[in-house]
């Protein structure tokens, strides 16, 4: 049977012989819609390559200046401001003398809609993730809970060897690369994630049946209804 890329695939049979479908993190929508479906998603998935590349270069330059060159934030901000003001002043003065076109400074430099869209996307994703983690901690999804604990522990180990700036830069690199790579190899990643999830669930059921169910429990007394 022909299978289209990006659609939900049928996983291998589990212990009960049932055929199930799985997507990474149990999602049902395309990764572009999960990321917000707007300009932010286009940047993270490299559909707007110029903006994505410009952001990557800018973040790399900032990381280099602060982490490698060890610039102070206030010093760097003042130097950049001085350089920008000097360039605009020389450009406008030269334009008036030689009849060049003066620099056009837009009235709206930072668009409000962009900030609102980014904040809305981050708010929705963070809310969904926190709700998912709290639900899994309550026994709703043990594999996801176990995976979250492992990821947090790995991040704690990484935090002992990297500074906060390095972690922020690493997180930005992951945001710029992982969604793009996942969209390109979505079917293979979903298949591998489905196998890992089934193995974790199978191991958990085995642990429950062999250890937790063997713990003796006292008789349950029926409460008398007055």
C-alpha positions, -999 to +999 in steps of 0.1 A: +000+000+000+014+034-010+022+057+019+024+094+014+051+113+033+040+133+063+009+112+070+003+091+101+020+057+096+010+023+109+033+010+135+044-025+141+020-047+161+023-044+199+020-071+225-017-074+220-013-078+182-031-045+175-020-021+147-017+015+159-007+048+144+018+071+160+032+106+155+060+122+174+045+136+207+011+123+196+004+153+173-021+152+145-013+183+126+017+191+103+048+204+120+043+238+103+009+242+121+023+230+154+049+258+153+022+284+147+017+283+110+029+319+104+061+338+098+078+322+129+071+287+115+085+297+081+117+310+097+122+279+119+115+256+089+138+276+066+110+284+042+122+320+043+158+313+039+171+349+038+155+357+072+165+323+087+201+327+076+202+364+088+190+354+122+215+326+125+244+348+114+232+376+138+229+352+168+263+337+160+279+372+159+263+381+192+274+348+208+310+354+195+311+390+208+299+381+243+314+346+248+346+347+228+355+384+226+341+388+262+323+421+254+302+437+281+266+442+271+265+479+278+299+485+261+287+465+230+254+484+229+271+518+231+297+509+204+270+496+181+249+527+187+279+550+181+288+532+149+252+533+136+248+570+143+282+578+127+273+558+095+240+576+092+255+610+098+283+605+073+259+590+047+234+619+050+262+646+049+278+630+019+244+627+002+238+665+007+272+674-007+273+651-037+236+647-044+233+611-034+201+595-021+200+601+017+193+571+040+156+563+043+147+556+080+114+538+083+089+552+108+081+516+121+114+498+126+101+470+148+066+457+139+042+451+167+025+422+149+058+402+148+063+405+185+027+395+192+029+365+169+062+353+185+048+358+220+015+340+211+034+310+196+057+307+226+028+310+250+007+283+233+036+259+230+048+264+266+013+261+280+008+228+260+041+214+272+036+223+308+001+208+308+014+176+291+042+172+317+019+177+346-006+153+331+021+127+326+033+132+362-002+123+373+000+090+355-014+100+322+016+091+300+044+074+317+068+071+286+065+109+281+071+115+319+101+092+318+115+110+287+110+144+303+129+133+334+158+121+312+159+153+292+158+175+323+186+155+338+207+158+306+201+195+306+212+198+342+244+180+333+249+203+303+243+233+325+273+224+347+296+227+317+281+255+297+273+291+306+238+305+303+247+323+271+260+291+256+228+273+265+207+301+250+228+299+218+226+261+217+188+263+222+185+288+193+206+265+171+183+236+180+153+257+171+168+266+138+178+231+128+157+204+145+123+214+131+138+217+097+155+183+099+124+167+113+103+180+085+127+166+059+130+132+076+096+131+093+085+096+083+118+080+095+118+099+128+082+090+135+089+054+128+119+053+151+100+073+178+071+049+176+094+019+181+111+035+211+078+045+226+065+009+223+096-005+239+093+019+268+056+010+273+065-027+270+092-024+296+069-005+319+042-031+317+068-058+324+081-039+354+045-035+367+037-071+362+069-085+377+076-061+405+048-037+414+020-063+412+040-086+434+039-062+463+015-076+489-015-054+496-038-055+526-074-063+522-096-035+512-124-029+536-157-016+523-168+016+539-201+014+557-227+037+544-247+052+572 
